[in-house]
């Protein structure tokens, strides 16, 4: 899981003890990947420290919009999944946009803003996490281009379970 400091991670870790549930957070460019800092494993979605074909399932909740190179992160997830593995992820999705829009870039260690700065909540940083992308429908093609055999969305809504958001909730699934 691309998270550790969440109730969701805590719930899965506690209720699925027979599975090897691993969680991590991005702690900054100055940290070493795969090392725990104060009990939190540091990982970079664009260059995970795990061996290739390590996981049957990877879960990312609202992370991919915050990585400087979305395609590198998707390629890295593909490599870390075993054959027939699945990547499940949520993102702030711009359902009216065909193409993903770039908000900011990092080139040669220089941060450049293409659109107005935007930050989302981050459980380990009060400032929040910078948004690099407004992700549109082309994310499905990006997944297929990466090598996934299938990529699709699952929509869900439940008043009972509290999945109400602004209405329809969407989860992306990529199958290797």
N, C-alpha and C positions, 0 to 999 in steps of 0.2 A: 504494500500500500504506500502511495506517495503521501502518507500522512501518519502521524503518530500522536500528536497532541489534539486528538478529537474524541468525542464520545463514541463515534462510529468505530474507530480503531479499537478503543477500549472494550466495546461490546463484542466485536468479533474475536478479539484475543481471549476474552473471558469465556465466551460461549462456544468457541470452536477449538478446545484445547488439543484435539487430535490432529489439528492442522498446524503447520509451521507458518503462522501469520507474522510477517515482518513489516514493520512500519519505519518510515524515515521522514525527515524534514530537510528542507534546504536551509542551511545555517549560514551561508555566505561563501564568497569566492576564496576567502582566506583559510577555509577549513579543508581537511583531507577527507576525501570520499571514503565511506565505509567505516569511519571512526565514530565512536560515540562520544558526545560532549554532554556532560551532565545527564547521562542516561538517554540521550536522543541521538540516534544514528543519522549522520549527515550523508545525504546523497544529492546528486545533481541529475535531474531528469534527462539532460542531454548526454550524460556520460556516467551511467550507473556503474558502480564498482563490482556488481555481481557477475559471475561467469555467464557466458552465453547459454541459452536454453536452461535457465535455472527455475523458471516458474511455469505452473499450469495456468495461473490467473494473476493478472495485475489489475489493481484498482487505483484510479486517479480521480479525485474529487476536486474540481475547480483549481487545477494546477497548470494545465497546458497554456492557458492564456498569459501566464506569467513567465514563461521561459523565453529567452532571447531568440532561440532558433527552434520553432515548432517542429519542423521536419526532422531535425536532428533528434529531438526527443521521441518522435514517433518511430524513427529508425531504431533507436536504442531500445525502446520497448519491444519492438519486433524481435530483435536479436536476443533479448533476455527471456522471451517466451519459448517454451518447448513446442514441438510440433503439436498441432491441435489445441494450443493454448489460446486464451482469450484475454483481450484488453478491454476492460469496462471503464468508461470515464464520463464524467459530467464536466460541462464548461458553461460559462455564461454564453449562450448560443444566440446568435443574431439570425433568427429564422427568416427574416426578410432580405437577407444578404446572400447572394449567390457566391461571392468571393470573400475570402478572409481579408480583412483590412489590417494593415500594419500600423500600430500606434507609435512604436519606438523601436530603435535598433541599437545594437552595440557592434561597432566595427573598429578594430585596432584599439580596443579598450576605451573607445569614445562613445558615450551615450548620446543619441540624437533622437529628438522628439519630432514625429511627423504629425501627430495630432496632440491635442491637449493632454497633459499628464493625467493619468487616472490610476488610482490605487484601490485595491480590494483588501478586506480584512485578512489578517494573518495572526494565528494564535501565538506566534513567537516574536512578532515585531509590531509594536503599537503603531508605527508609521504605515504599516500595510505592505502589500506587494505590488510593485509596478505592473501594469497591464501592458503587454507588448502586442497583443492581437485582439481584434474583434472577430471572432471566428464565425464563418458562414458555412453554407452547404458544401463548398469545395473540400471541406475536411474529409468527407467520405472518399473523394478521389485521391487525396493525399495519402490516406490509409492504404488504398489499393495500390498506388504507385510505390509505396514502401515495401509491398510484398504480401500484405495480408490477403487471404483468399476471399474474404467477405468482409464487408463493413456496412453497418446499418444502424438505425436508431430504434429504440424502444421508448414509447411514450407511456406515461403513467400519471394517474391522479387519484388521490384517495383522501377524502375528508376524514375518514376514520383513523388513518395512519399519519395524518398531518402533512401529506405530500400535496400541498395546495399552491404554494408559491404564487405566481401571477396567473395561474391556470395550469396548463399542460406542462408537465415536467418531461425532460428528454434525457435519456442515457444513450451514449454511443457504445457500440460493440464492434470490435475488430477481431476476427478469427484467423488464426495462423494455419 
